[in-house]
């Protein structure tokens, strides 16, 4: 059966005079929720959109994330173009990347303009590719933003040696009042315009870089009247420590000297803002690939598996334990892409997808004519989750279609292997339910709450599925649950003896008891009080912030 779910920018009827404002309201609610989930220190949100609401989305993202760097990339997803007689034939969609905190693009050696250049024709890494100024650049880079990274570096100007590292200054302290040790010169993070900025590295990070030989004194900057300090970003420093870049030795001050002229794979190529890759063709590697997994079932405009994989790789390549959340789960492409990334480098990245089980208009009409309604098994079986998302992911993992036959075809591009091989991944499917608050408080709804506790603890190992006497702490698990507060001493002892435990859930209506347990738990274990914490975290539609 062909289905057609209303999705993304088609959420509002195109003939609705208020369609743009309704769509913006629809998106704003989800972006504000995403903002709460993102790591403020280092995370990225990626939004795919076509031309219909692209301009409005750009403004909305700037409003919701005012301090973030936002960039748009054009991705060619239909090289043959759309069928249009009076206007330009569209071949692309757009990806908006919102950079939160210190997030940045990880160089993969792929400029994204075509297939990657063979390694033997890639230019060698040079000295200038690895070193850059240690003063943070850009608008808004001011001392007050990173006070712990505003400190003096004392150098011996005669030899170019970093001799001492000072302490960060108090916010109201004048740097001119800091005395330099004898025969040493103070270097501060002063930008070319004369304003006070901050260093890219903390004092501790600088000490580590000194030991590695990945920081050095550069030339004299006449504009600021100071010596320049250069360093290697984390990825470049890793090239050196891992031996990817050949090192000829160290200079008299301990800085590494790059072996020039040797053929090295250069992964510092900057990816472009226009992606033109055969692998991103959504007709072949979106709809075509999905048809191999779900023979005879259709989904409107599934994304290319490899396009999603590439977009994620730029941000999780060096994060093997990253958590990726997709709250427009669709056909399940994001989770599928994460499986491929894990297979390529042995990562343990997790993906959480959220989708409803809405059925398409054609199916809805047929079900209604047949006297069926939402909730009936026949109706629900045709919903997006039951009909597409779940069987697609099951087929990807097992290598077998929903009919039990081996998936035909091979994966391509970054790694090639039969689709029938599947993946060594685990998948859990959960249904969102609305639980009565009083039943939750009384512990009568623990079975419904149980999956959330498991997810909070990292979704690793066995789950505590039901209430037991005293406490539960399954072997090999990451968390335990104290059901009877009177048994807390034994529970605490068991937690201390367990390895790899991250969370302890305590069922009690007494603040005093909870605090007593918390005081005895190891620092590495996060205590959570049930059920008050659960209700506070997951309450919705209450009229007040959760």
C-alpha positions in Angstrom: 0.0 0.0 0.0 1.3 3.5 -0.8 1.2 6.0 2.0 1.8 9.7 2.1 2.4 11.1 5.6 2.2 14.9 6.2 5.7 15.7 7.4 8.0 18.7 8.0 7.2 21.7 5.9 4.0 20.1 4.6 2.6 20.0 8.2 0.2 22.9 7.3 -2.1 23.0 4.4 -0.5 25.0 1.5 -3.8 27.0 1.0 -3.9 28.2 4.6 -3.4 31.9 4.7 -1.6 31.6 8.0 0.5 28.6 6.9 3.8 30.3 7.5 3.1 31.4 11.0 1.6 28.0 11.9 4.6 26.2 10.5 6.9 28.5 12.4 5.0 27.8 15.6 5.2 24.1 15.0 8.9 24.3 14.5 9.7 26.7 17.3 8.2 24.4 19.9 10.4 21.6 18.7 13.6 23.7 18.5 13.0 25.1 22.0 12.8 21.5 23.2 15.9 20.6 21.3 17.7 23.5 22.9 17.1 22.0 26.3 18.5 18.7 25.3 21.7 20.0 23.6 25.0 20.0 25.4 25.7 23.8 25.8 29.5 23.2 25.7 29.7 21.2 22.4 26.8 20.0 20.3 25.2 20.6 16.9 21.7 20.7 15.6 21.1 19.8 11.9 17.9 20.8 10.2 17.0 19.6 6.7 14.6 21.7 4.7 13.6 22.4 1.1 13.0 25.8 -0.5 9.5 26.4 0.8 10.3 27.5 4.3 14.1 27.9 4.1 14.3 31.6 4.6 11.9 31.6 7.6 13.7 28.7 9.2 17.0 30.7 9.0 15.4 33.6 10.9 13.8 31.2 13.4 17.1 29.5 14.1 18.8 32.8 14.7 16.0 33.8 17.1 16.1 30.5 19.1 19.9 30.2 19.1 21.1 33.9 19.2 24.7 33.1 20.3 25.3 30.1 18.0 27.1 30.0 14.7 24.6 29.1 12.0 25.6 27.9 8.5 23.6 26.6 5.5 24.8 23.9 3.1 23.2 23.1 -0.2 23.0 19.4 -1.0 22.3 18.1 -4.5 19.8 15.3 -3.8 18.1 15.0 -7.2 20.6 15.5 -10.1 17.9 15.0 -12.7 15.9 17.9 -11.3 12.3 18.3 -10.5 9.6 18.5 -13.2 8.9 22.3 -13.6 7.9 23.9 -16.9 8.0 27.7 -16.0 10.6 27.9 -13.3 14.1 26.5 -12.5 14.3 22.8 -11.9 15.3 22.3 -8.3 18.1 19.7 -7.6 19.0 20.5 -4.0 17.8 20.7 -0.4 19.3 22.6 2.4 21.0 21.6 5.7 21.2 24.2 8.4 24.0 23.5 11.0 23.7 25.2 14.3 27.1 25.1 16.2 26.6 25.2 20.0 29.5 26.0 22.3 32.9 24.8 21.0 31.4 22.6 18.3 33.3 22.7 15.0 33.5 20.7 11.7 35.9 17.7 11.9 38.1 17.5 8.8 37.6 14.2 7.0 39.6 14.9 3.9 36.4 15.2 1.8 35.6 18.6 0.2 32.1 17.3 -0.6 32.2 18.6 -4.2 32.6 15.1 -5.6 34.0 11.7 -4.5 37.1 11.9 -2.3 40.4 12.3 -4.1 42.6 9.2 -3.9 45.1 9.3 -1.1 48.1 8.9 -3.4 47.2 12.2 -5.2 46.4 14.1 -2.0 48.9 16.9 -1.1 51.2 16.3 1.8 50.6 17.9 5.2 52.9 20.9 5.6 54.0 22.8 8.7 51.6 25.6 8.0 48.6 23.2 7.8 49.1 22.2 11.5 50.1 25.4 13.3 47.8 28.4 14.0 47.6 31.3 16.4 46.5 30.5 20.0 44.5 33.6 20.4 40.8 33.0 19.8 39.5 35.1 17.0 36.1 36.4 16.0 33.4 38.8 17.0 32.3 38.5 20.6 35.6 36.9 21.7 36.3 39.0 24.8 38.1 38.4 28.0 35.0 38.3 30.1 33.6 35.4 28.1 36.4 33.0 29.1 38.1 34.5 32.2 39.9 31.3 33.0 41.7 31.5 29.6 43.0 35.0 30.2 46.4 34.6 31.7 50.0 35.6 30.9 52.5 33.3 29.1 56.1 34.3 30.1 58.7 33.7 27.4 62.4 34.1 27.0 62.4 36.4 24.0 66.1 35.6 23.3 65.5 31.9 22.7 61.8 31.8 21.9 61.1 29.5 24.8 57.9 29.4 26.9 59.4 29.5 30.4 56.4 29.9 32.7 52.6 29.9 32.6 50.8 32.5 34.8 47.5 32.1 36.5 44.2 33.5 35.2 43.4 37.0 36.2 40.4 38.1 38.2 37.8 39.8 36.1 38.6 43.2 37.6 42.4 42.8 37.6 44.6 45.0 35.4 47.0 43.0 33.3 49.5 45.9 33.3 50.0 45.4 37.1 51.2 41.8 36.7 55.0 41.7 37.1 57.0 39.4 34.8 59.7 37.2 36.3 63.3 38.4 35.7 64.5 38.2 32.1 61.1 37.0 30.9 58.5 38.8 28.8 54.7 38.5 29.3 52.5 37.6 26.4 48.7 38.1 26.7 45.8 37.2 24.5 45.5 40.6 22.9 43.8 40.7 19.5 45.1 42.8 16.6 42.5 45.5 17.3 44.1 45.9 20.8 41.2 44.4 22.7 41.6 41.7 25.4 40.5 38.2 24.2 41.4 34.8 25.5 43.7 31.9 24.7 42.4 28.8 22.9 43.9 26.6 25.7 43.5 26.7 29.5 46.7 26.8 31.6 46.4 23.0 32.0 45.9 22.5 28.3 48.9 24.6 27.5 51.1 22.6 29.9 49.9 19.4 28.1 50.7 21.0 24.7 54.2 22.0 25.9 54.9 18.4 27.0 53.7 17.1 23.6 55.6 19.8 21.7 52.5 21.1 20.0 52.9 24.8 21.1 55.6 27.2 20.2 56.5 30.9 20.1 56.1 32.4 16.7 57.1 35.8 15.1 56.8 39.2 16.7 53.5 41.0 16.1 54.3 44.7 15.6 50.6 45.6 15.7 50.1 44.3 19.3 53.8 44.7 20.4 53.8 41.1 21.5 55.3 37.8 20.4 52.8 35.4 18.7 52.1 32.0 20.3 51.1 29.1 18.0 49.6 25.8 18.8 48.0 22.7 17.2 44.3 22.1 17.5 43.3 18.8 19.2 42.9 17.0 15.9 46.2 18.2 14.5 48.0 17.4 17.8 46.5 13.9 17.6 48.0 13.4 14.1 51.4 14.0 15.7 50.9 11.9 18.8 49.3 9.0 16.8 52.1 9.1 14.2 49.8 10.0 11.3 52.2 12.9 10.6 55.9 12.1 10.5 58.0 14.1 12.9 61.6 14.8 12.2 62.4 15.7 15.7 62.1 18.7 18.1 63.6 22.1 18.1 65.7 23.5 21.0 62.5 24.6 22.8 60.8 21.2 22.5 58.4 22.0 19.7 57.9 19.2 17.1 59.4 19.6 13.7 57.3 18.2 10.9 59.1 16.0 8.3 58.4 18.0 5.2 57.9 16.5 1.8 56.6 13.1 2.9 53.4 11.8 1.4 50.8 12.1 4.1 47.0 11.9 3.8 45.8 15.5 4.2 42.6 15.4 6.3 42.6 19.2 6.7 40.7 19.9 3.5 37.8 22.2 4.3 34.4 20.8 3.3 32.5 23.1 1.0 29.0 24.6 1.5 27.8 22.9 -1.7 27.7 19.1 -1.7 27.7 17.4 -5.0 28.1 13.6 -4.5 26.5 10.7 -6.4 25.9 9.0 -3.0 23.5 11.8 -2.0 21.0 11.0 -4.8 17.8 10.5 -2.8 16.1 8.6 -5.6 18.8 5.9 -5.7 20.1 5.9 -2.1 16.9 7.0 -0.4 13.8 5.6 -2.1 15.8 2.9 -3.9 17.6 1.7 -0.9 14.5 1.7 1.2 12.7 -0.4 -1.3 15.4 -3.1 -0.8 14.7 -3.1 2.9 10.9 -2.8 2.6 9.9 -4.5 -0.6 6.6 -3.0 -1.9 6.3 -0.4 0.7 6.7 3.3 -0.1 7.7 6.4 1.9 7.6 9.9 0.5 11.0 11.5 -0.1 13.3 9.4 2.2 16.8 10.9 2.5 19.9 9.3 1.1 21.4 7.1 3.8 24.9 8.3 2.7 24.0 12.0 2.9 22.8 11.7 6.5 25.9 9.6 7.3 28.2 12.3 5.8 26.5 15.1 7.7 26.8 13.3 11.0 30.4 12.2 10.4 31.6 15.9 10.4 30.6 16.1 14.1 30.9 12.6 15.6 33.9 11.2 13.8 36.0 11.7 17.0 33.1 11.0 19.4 32.6 7.2 19.4 30.1 7.5 22.3 28.0 10.3 20.8 24.3 10.5 21.3 22.2 11.5 18.3 18.6 12.5 18.7 16.2 12.8 15.7 12.7 14.0 16.7 11.5 13.7 13.1 12.3 10.1 12.9 10.6 9.5 9.5 11.7 6.3 7.9 14.6 5.8 10.3 17.5 7.0 8.1 19.3 8.7 11.0 19.6 5.5 13.1 20.6 3.6 10.0 23.4 6.1 9.3 24.6 5.8 12.9 24.8 2.0 12.5 27.1 2.5 9.5 29.3 5.0 11.4 29.7 2.6 14.3 30.7 -0.3 11.9 33.3 1.8 10.3 35.3 2.6 13.4 33.9 0.3 16.1 32.1 3.2 17.8 29.2 2.8 20.3 27.2 5.8 19.3 23.5 5.8 20.2 20.6 7.2 18.2 17.2 8.1 19.7 14.4 8.5 17.1 11.0 10.0 17.8 8.0 9.6 15.5 4.2 9.2 15.7 2.2 6.4 14.1 0.1 8.6 11.8 -1.3 6.9 8.7 -1.3 8.5 5.3 -4.5 10.1 3.8 -5.1 7.3 1.3 -4.8 4.6 4.0 -7.0 6.7 6.3 -9.7 6.9 3.7 -9.7 3.1 3.2 -9.6 2.3 6.9 -12.5 4.7 7.5 -14.6 3.1 4.7 -13.8 -0.3 6.3 -15.2 0.9 9.6 -11.8 1.1 11.3 -10.6 3.9 13.6 -7.4 4.9 15.4 -6.5 2.3 18.0 -7.7 -0.6 15.9 -4.9 -3.1 15.0 -5.6 -2.8 11.3 -5.4 1.0 11.5 -2.2 1.1 13.6 -0.5 -1.4 11.4 -0.4 1.1 8.6 1.1 3.9 10.7 4.5 5.4 9.8 6.1 3.7 12.8 4.6 0.2 12.4 4.6 0.2 8.6 7.9 1.9 7.8 10.3 3.0 10.7 10.3 -0.2 12.8 10.5 -2.8 10.0 13.1 -0.7 8.2 15.4 -0.7 11.2 14.8 -4.3 11.9 15.7 -5.2 8.3 18.9 -3.0 8.5 20.0 -4.8 11.7 19.1 -8.4 10.8 19.8 -8.2 7.1 16.3 -9.7 6.4 13.2 -7.9 5.1 9.9 -7.8 6.9 9.0 -10.9 4.8 11.9 -12.8 6.2 14.0 -12.8 3.0 17.6 -11.7 2.8 18.0 -8.0 1.8 19.3 -7.8 -1.7 22.1 -5.4 -2.7 25.2 -3.9 -1.2 26.1 -0.9 0.8 28.5 1.4 -1.1 30.9 4.3 -0.9 32.7 4.6 2.5 32.5 0.8 3.0 31.0 -1.9 0.8 29.4 -5.0 2.1 26.2 -7.0 1.5 23.1 -5.5 3.1 22.2 -9.0 4.1 25.1 -8.9 6.6 23.2 -6.6 8.9 24.8 -4.8 11.8 25.9 -5.7 15.3 23.5 -3.3 16.9 20.8 -3.4 19.5 17.4 -1.7 19.0 14.6 -1.0 21.5 11.2 0.2 20.5 9.1 2.1 23.0 5.5 3.5 22.9 4.8 6.8 24.6 2.1 6.5 27.2 0.4 9.1 29.4 0.5 7.9 33.0 -1.6 9.1 35.9 0.6 11.1 38.2 -0.9 9.6 41.4 -0.3 6.1 40.1 3.3 7.0 39.4 3.8 8.5 42.9 2.4 5.4 44.5 4.7 3.2 42.5 1.8 1.5 40.6 3.2 2.5 37.2 6.8 1.3 37.6 6.6 -0.9 34.5 5.8 2.2 32.4 8.6 4.2 34.0 11.2 1.4 33.8 12.5 2.1 30.2 13.1 5.7 31.0 15.4 4.8 33.9 17.4 2.5 31.6 17.7 5.2 29.0 18.8 7.8 31.6 21.6 5.4 32.7 22.9 5.0 29.2 20.8 2.2 27.7 23.5 -0.4 28.5 23.0 -3.8 30.1 19.9 -5.3 31.7 16.8 -3.4 32.8 15.0 -3.4 36.1 11.5 -4.3 34.8 9.4 -4.7 38.0 9.2 -3.8 41.7 11.0 -6.2 44.0 11.5 -6.4 47.8 14.3 -4.2 49.0 16.3 -3.2 46.0 17.4 -4.3 42.5 20.8 -4.1 41.0 21.2 -6.5 38.1 24.6 -7.9 37.3 26.3 -6.1 34.4 23.9 -3.2 34.6 24.6 0.5 34.9 22.0 1.4 37.6 20.2 0.1 40.6 16.8 0.9 42.2 16.2 1.1 45.9 12.5 0.3 46.4 12.4 0.1 50.2 14.2 3.0 51.8 14.7 0.9 55.0 17.1 -1.3 53.1 19.4 1.6 52.1 22.6 0.4 53.9 22.6 -2.8 51.9 21.8 -1.0 48.7 24.7 1.5 49.2 27.1 -1.4 49.9 26.0 -3.2 46.8 26.4 0.0 44.7 29.9 0.5 46.1 30.9 -3.0 45.2 29.5 -2.9 41.6 31.6 -1.9 38.7 30.6 0.6 36.0 27.5 1.9 37.8 26.4 5.4 36.8 22.9 5.9 38.4 21.1 5.0 41.6 17.3 5.6 41.7 15.8 5.9 45.2 12.1 5.5 45.8 11.2 7.6 48.9 8.9 10.5 49.9 11.4 11.6 52.5 13.9 14.3 51.7 15.9 13.3 54.8 16.2 9.6 53.7 17.1 10.6 50.2 19.9 12.9 51.4 21.2 10.2 53.7 21.5 7.8 50.8 23.1 10.4 48.6 25.7 11.2 51.3 26.8 7.5 51.2 26.9 6.9 47.5 30.1 7.1 45.5 30.7 10.4 43.8 30.7 8.7 40.3 27.1 7.5 40.8 24.3 10.0 40.0 21.5 9.8 42.5 17.9 10.3 41.3 14.8 10.4 43.5 11.8 8.6 42.3 9.1 9.4 41.6 9.2 13.1 42.1 12.2 13.5 39.7 10.4 11.5 37.1 7.2 13.5 37.3 9.1 16.8 37.3 11.2 15.8 34.3 8.5 14.3 32.1 5.4 16.3 33.0 3.8 17.9 29.9 0.9 20.2 29.3 0.9 21.4 32.9 0.9 25.1 32.1 4.2 25.6 33.9 7.8 24.7 33.0 8.6 21.0 33.7 
